[in-house]
Amino acid sequence: MNPSPFQLPITEPVIVFGIVLFVILAIPMLFSRLRVPGIIGLILSGMVLGPSGLNILASKGSIELLGTVGLMYLMFLAGLELDIHTFAKSRNKSIVFGALTFIVPLVIGYIVCLWLLGLNQIASLLIASMFSTHTLISYPIISRFRITKIEPVGVTIGGTIITDTLVLLLLVVITALAKDNLTFAFWVKLTLKTLIYLSFIIYVFPLIGKWFFRNITGEPIAQYIFVITMVFFAGSLARLAGIEPIIGAFLAGIAFNRQIPHSSTLMNRIEFIGNSLFIPFFLIFVGMFIDLRVFLSGWESIKDAIILISVALLTKWLAAFITQKIFHYKTVYRNLIFGLSSSHAAATIAVILIGYQIGIIDTNILNATIILILITCLVSSFVTQNASRQIVVIEKPQEQMAENRERVLVPISNPETIDDLLEFANYLKTHHSRDPIYTLMVVKDEGEVATSKNIMNRAIEIGYAADYEVETATRVDINVASGIVRACKELLITDVVMGWNGNFSPKHWIFGTMLENILSEIRQPIYVVGIKQPLNTITQINALVPPFAEYETGFIHWLKALKNLTLQTNSKLKFIVEKSSIDNFKIAIDKCKLKLNFTIEEVNVWDDFFKTNTDIPNNSLLFLLSAREGSISYSQKLDSIPKYISNQFKGKSFVIVYPPQAKLTSVDLRSFLTGSGQLAVEESPTIIEKVK
């Protein structure tokens, strides 16, 4: 007779999966109404459903598998969402915090375990190393508040990987010490395997990813499966090298960080699946380790739990406090660092279970550690949520006040270029901007409107997949230029993105009358784009800046767009500027107060770049700044940019930018007689300034 599928613990896969999905759906909503982080609800749910609670679900089997996947996913996302630019600037700070959050708990914990708990040296060292670990259990909270890119987060994540790597390597040493295998050959072998593994992940993984993304385009499912496969391949290699797989997952995230832009469709899929499924499974799995019945086993477990919890929280707070004082952080930043680094889960479980299995620690310490995991996760969630809310309240209003609305218009004529143009338009915007992207089709009569619906539906699908809003518009007009001009005025557009395949001829429409008409009728910036390789494979942006560009009214606008593009693609930025203009250009950038990492290459004459840089790597993007006729930086040399693109840079990705200009007035005859160009109206219509 077959056992009932409802016999406890339930093992029927369909029922198990249904129960867990219901918990993932209902518990976060319930706890949000109670103003308690949903993470705590999922951990407590695991405790109730697990073997130590109602014994509804077993901690082995599918739960263990998906929980392990969730842990790997969590570490991978932490590496993937790490702001490389912020991390590079705060690398030294991450090293300092990593050293503090490793050494302070290790030293204090070792002394407490040796003297207060009366443990031997090996057991004291093992438990002290457990104090040094922490798991980014509260990372989804800061991700929800959209503060993952601030410096304290980068410092904490960098410190996390440093301290966890040191602890897991120390665990290997402690295990060898307990087995009396700590020899010179052991040290040589461990060092070599670690160095070989790190080199392979850091240098070989990006090359594999670059090849895949460049050759496999238009296959979103294949790209997602490839990325996840590489994550677990990195974890498997870590296991072979004697390192915990979670370190491999984090390193895989860093390896793919530059190739998966934060606003891309692929990134949205990775975050969506992880946050909705795998990471909640991990949190429930963690809860299953918690056994509140240990308090009934006697005073010894309670005493050990109180001591371990006190030392764990105090030492992590001390590390955050010292970090705050060294780098002069605000108090709320210290709280955020403490909140993120105070939770013990993944590496802690690994350390304690291994120590228990080889007989270094007893049952009382194991039970006390499980209680420590629950309490520290609770503290971490509350502290992180409160600190995140304070940071948003303090900093986000200033940021939003400084920003203008970003309404990008993408005229569409070729269905094959929709993906690239929309992706580029999304990268131009500030990462957290929720303003929609507008797509436009201009038709000559009402009969063509119906045929444009399929193309517009495709644009909406692309935006939905990448988690940004796309709104469609169709205009009936006698020509494309007038339809675009009318749409810009009606929709209050701030930027226009147009496609061009790079083939130039006198009869070609993009650089004929159409573009000239648009430039003369609207003052919004126009980006003429030709994307030849996937944007996520771009690692270098070369921005060619003509003389006097820093004097244009739209200087800061295109500079912000370039900054967003650089951040989204994680690319290095290089300005190419005439030698005579470099000083003024640097001063102008400083006055903009934009945090922009860049280098500058000098050229004697502006268009020397086209004569000396004929072999541009495929992973580079040419950002070519042009100008409208009559503006300060305009010269006839700029009219040759399309010819240079067509003749010398076929197959290369490029952007030709026409910066925004003040609204042009009617032409003044005196300005032509004096050769000074047109008159420009500034923001106030009563003020007229001659542009020289």
Secondary structure as GFF3:
##gff-version 3
##sequence-region A 1 692
A	DSSP	alpha_helix	13	33	.	.	.	ID=ss1
A	DSSP	alpha_helix	38	49	.	.	.	ID=ss2
A	DSSP	alpha_helix	62	80	.	.	.	ID=ss3
A	DSSP	alpha_helix	84	89	.	.	.	ID=ss4
A	DSSP	alpha_helix	91	115	.	.	.	ID=ss5
A	DSSP	alpha_helix	121	132	.	.	.	ID=ss6
A	DSSP	alpha_helix	139	144	.	.	.	ID=ss7
A	DSSP	alpha_helix	151	178	.	.	.	ID=ss8
A	DSSP	alpha_helix	184	199	.	.	.	ID=ss9
A	DSSP	pi_helix	200	204	.	.	.	ID=ss10
A	DSSP	alpha_helix	205	215	.	.	.	ID=ss11
A	DSSP	alpha_helix	220	240	.	.	.	ID=ss12
A	DSSP	alpha_helix	245	255	.	.	.	ID=ss13
A	DSSP	three_ten_helix	257	259	.	.	.	ID=ss14
A	DSSP	alpha_helix	265	273	.	.	.	ID=ss15
A	DSSP	pi_helix	274	278	.	.	.	ID=ss16
A	DSSP	alpha_helix	279	287	.	.	.	ID=ss17
A	DSSP	three_ten_helix	292	297	.	.	.	ID=ss18
A	DSSP	alpha_helix	299	327	.	.	.	ID=ss19
A	DSSP	alpha_helix	331	341	.	.	.	ID=ss20
A	DSSP	alpha_helix	346	357	.	.	.	ID=ss21
A	DSSP	alpha_helix	363	402	.	.	.	ID=ss22
A	DSSP	beta_strand	408	411	.	.	.	ID=ss23
A	DSSP	three_ten_helix	415	417	.	.	.	ID=ss24
A	DSSP	alpha_helix	418	428	.	.	.	ID=ss25
A	DSSP	beta_strand	437	443	.	.	.	ID=ss26
A	DSSP	three_ten_helix	446	448	.	.	.	ID=ss27
A	DSSP	three_ten_helix	450	452	.	.	.	ID=ss28
A	DSSP	alpha_helix	453	465	.	.	.	ID=ss29
A	DSSP	beta_strand	470	476	.	.	.	ID=ss30
A	DSSP	alpha_helix	480	490	.	.	.	ID=ss31
A	DSSP	beta_strand	495	499	.	.	.	ID=ss32
A	DSSP	alpha_helix	513	521	.	.	.	ID=ss33
A	DSSP	beta_strand	526	530	.	.	.	ID=ss34
A	DSSP	three_ten_helix	535	537	.	.	.	ID=ss35
A	DSSP	beta_strand	540	545	.	.	.	ID=ss36
A	DSSP	three_ten_helix	549	551	.	.	.	ID=ss37
A	DSSP	alpha_helix	555	569	.	.	.	ID=ss38
A	DSSP	beta_strand	572	578	.	.	.	ID=ss39
A	DSSP	three_ten_helix	579	581	.	.	.	ID=ss40
A	DSSP	alpha_helix	582	592	.	.	.	ID=ss41
A	DSSP	beta_strand	599	603	.	.	.	ID=ss42
A	DSSP	alpha_helix	608	612	.	.	.	ID=ss43
A	DSSP	beta_strand	620	625	.	.	.	ID=ss44
A	DSSP	three_ten_helix	636	640	.	.	.	ID=ss45
A	DSSP	alpha_helix	641	648	.	.	.	ID=ss46
A	DSSP	beta_strand	653	658	.	.	.	ID=ss47
A	DSSP	beta_strand	663	664	.	.	.	ID=ss48
A	DSSP	alpha_helix	669	674	.	.	.	ID=ss49
A	DSSP	beta_strand	679	681	.	.	.	ID=ss50
A	DSSP	beta_strand	688	690	.	.	.	ID=ss51
###
